[in-house]
Amino acid sequence: MLFQYYIEGEPCSASALTVTPNDTPNINETGDGFRCDAFFPDKVLSLHALSVGQKMTSGAMSGTIRVKLEVKTEDVVGIIVRTESGPESTLYVVS
């Protein structure tokens, strides 16, 4: 759960973000959070993000735009872990 993330450096309101080891390419820790590649339909992206993003033309993500997404720790209000074999577990919640 989070307040916002940044797409190609621009802040975007958010409420949740799903991150998985197999489906979140190029995830890297930054000094104040993490950065990764993400895929969005072109209709939800700004003109800036569309101009620097990469249009995917094949595979499962065909028709989406690949962009750089950044999350800052200060914007995270909760972390919930979901595993295939068990129930959800809350790891962190801002009180």
N, C-alpha and C positions, 0 to 999 in steps of 0.2 A: 504494500500500500504506500502510495506516495502522492505528494502534492503536484509535482511537475517533473518532467524530464526535458532534455534539450535535444532537438533534432537539428543537426548541422549547425549547432551553436545557438539556435533560437529556442527560447523557453516555450513549452507547450503544457497546458493543464493536463493532469492525469490523475487517475485514481488507483491504477494497478498496472503491473508489468510482469509478464511471465518470462522467466529466465531458466533455461535448461542447458546442461552441458552439451547435449547433442544438437540443439536447435538454435543456439545463440552463437553465431560465428564471430570470431575475432574479439572475444571478450577479454578485456584487460583492466587491471586495477589502475586507477589514477590516484593522485595525491588526496583527492577529496571524494572518491566514489569509484565508479567504473564506466568504461566506454565499450561499446560493441557495435556490430552491424545490426540493423533492423530492417524490416520490410513492411511497407505501407502501401495502400492503394493511392494512386496519384491524387484522387479527389480530396484527401485529408491533409495533403502537404502544401506548404507555402511555395510561392514562386521561387524563393531562394533554394529551398530543399530540392525542388524539381530540377533546378538548373545545375546543381552539383551532384545529385543522386544518380544512380545507375539503373536504367530500366532493365528489368529481367525479362528475357525473351524465351527462355526455355526452362524446363524442370518444374518442380512443384511450386515455385514462387513466380512463375511466368505471369507477366502483367502487373507486377508490383514494382516499386522503386526501392532500391537498396540505399540506405542512408546511414550516417554515423549517428548513434544515439548515445547520450551521456546522462548518467544519473549521479547526482551529488548527494552525499550522505545526509546533509542537512535537510533534504527534501523527503527522506524516507521516514514514514510514520509507523511502519509495521513490516515484519517479515514473517510470512507463513510458508512452511515447507509442506509439500505434498509428495508422497512417494507412491509408487505403484503398489507396494505391498502393505501399506498401512494408512491410518487416518492422517488428517492434517495436524500439524503441530505449529503452534505459535512460538517463534523464537524471540521476537522483539516487538514491543508495542510502546509508543510514546504515551506517557500518562500525563 
